[in-house]
Amino acid sequence: MNVHVSPGGFPALVLNADFRPLSYYPLSLWSWQDAIKAVFLERVNIVANYDRAVRSPSFEMKLPSVVSLKTFIKPSTYPAFTRFNVFLRDRFVCQYCGADDDLTFDHLIPRSRGGLTTWDNVVAACSPCNLRKGSKTMAEANMHPSQMPFQPTVQHLHRNGRLFPPNYLHESWMDYLYWDTELEP
């Protein structure tokens, strides 16, 4: 799964005040128009530029490729419980068979039996596996997820998000995207 980023759109990578991306998946990007607006409103610092500029009769400015917020935004410890975040936690694969398409989610304890729609009871599942399990328990269906569900941290989702890089990464972004990975000698 890829986030589609158009190099011709000149997006700006948005970093927090500590120079970490606000998010890895989806990658925190602003349009060049939003980045320039934030510069004029003095909300960001320009860290790197594209070679392309915008001009008016009395002004010229290179398009920002990387900006950092002037005010630190404290990242939340735990992400929102959303379908997308469940899929990201489970790396966009069915937890029963490993398929990576036609995903939905399955309640380990079925809702018809009092199961709740929570981090600890929901896993990513492909439609065929979800239909096969139906309203049975894991034991009754003899279907067990490859990973038991859990409430992920934002850092866990960021790590998983790095496994699905966008289709386009500008060279000026590279120093800020994977800075905490081990360097090769």
N, C-alpha and C positions, 0 to 999 in steps of 0.2 A: 504494500500500500504506500503510495507516495502523495505528498502534498505537492500540487502543481504550482510552481512559481515560474513566472515568465521573466527571463532576464531582460527582455525589452521593456518591461514595466518599471525597471529601476527601483525595486523595493528596498526599503531600509531595514536592516536588522536592528531591533530595539533591545537595548540592554538596560538592566536595572542600574542603579547608581553604583553597585559593586561590580559592574562590568560582566555580570552573568545574564544570559538571555532570560527574558521574563518567562518564556516557556520554550520547550524543545519540540513539542508535538501537540498542537500545531506550532510551528516555529513562529516566534514573535516577530512579525513583519508589519511594517506600515507602508502604504503607498508613498511615492515620492512627494505627492501633494500634502499628505498628512505630516510627513517628516519636516517639510519646509514650514508648514504652519506652526508646528511645535517649536521650531528654531526661532521663528519670529515672536512667538509668545514666551520665549525664554524658558521653556520647560525641559529642553534637552541640550546636550552638548554634542557637537559633531565630532565623531571619532575618526571617521574615514569617509572619503568621497569617491564618487564615480568620476570618470573623465568627462562626462557629459554635463553641460550647464544649462540653466534656464536663464533667459534674458528678458529684460524690459528695456525701454528706451534709456533709463538712467541707472540700471542695476544689472549685475550678473552674479550668479551664484552656482557653484558646482552642486550637483545633486548628492545629498548625503547617502552613503551606502551603509554606514553604521552610526547609530546615535545612542547616547546613554542618557537616562533620565537624571535630572538634577536632584530629585527627591527620591529617596529609597522607598520602594514599595515592599513591605514585609510580606514575603510569600506565606500563604496559608500552609499549615502543616498537613492538613488532610484535604484532598480534592473533593469536589462536589460529586455526589452519586448520580452519574449520568450513564446512559447507554454507551456513549463514546468512551468514557473512562473505564467502564467494565471491559469493553473490547480491548482497550489499550493495556489494562492490567493483565489480561489474558493473551496479549500479543496477537490479537486479531486471528485467533485460531479456535476452532471448536475444541472444548476441553474433553470431549468424549472420543472423537475420531481424528482430530488434527486438521480437518478441512479448513480452508481459509476463505470460503465464499458462502454466500447465502446465510450470513450470521444473524442470529437472534439471541435471546438469552433464555436460560432455563432456571427454574426454581428447584433447588435440590429437594427441599421439602415443598411439595406442590402447594400452591395457593389454596386449592380446594381442601387441603388438610391443615390449613392454618399457617402455612409458610409465608413469611414476609418478603417484601421486595427490598432487601438490604444487601450490603456488601458481603455479608457472611452466608447468604443463601442463594446468590445468583452467580451463574457462570455463563460465559459465552458458549453458544452451541449452534451448530448448523441446523437448518430447518428439519432435515431428515432425522437427525438424532433427537431433536426436541419432540418431533411427532412420535418417534419410536418410544421415547421415555414416557410421554403423555403425562398423566396424573399419578404415576407410580413413584414410589420412593426409589432411591438408588439401588437398594437391596432387591426390591421387587422387580425392577427392570434389569438387574445385573449390569448396571451402567455406572461407572465411577469416573469422576473427572480426573484428568492427569494432574491437576493441581487443585487443592481445596480452596474455596473462595476465602478472601480476607480483605480487610480494609487497607488499601495501599496508602503510602505517604506520597506527597507530591514528588519527592526525590525518586521514589520507585517508578512513578509514571514517567518522570524525565528520563531515567535510565532506559526504560522500555521505548520511549519516543526516539531515542538516539538510534534504535535499531531500524527505524523507518525514515531515513533522511529524505528531504525534499528532492525533487528531480533536478533542482538547480541550487548550487551554493556558490555565491560570489567569493572570489579569492580574499577579499577584504574581511569576510566573515570568519574565516577559518581560525584565526587566533582566539576567537571568543566562543566558538561553539563547543569544542571538545577539549578545552584547556585543562580539565581535570583528569584526562586520560593519561596513561603511562606513556612516556616518551621512549622512542626507540634510540639505542646508542648510536 
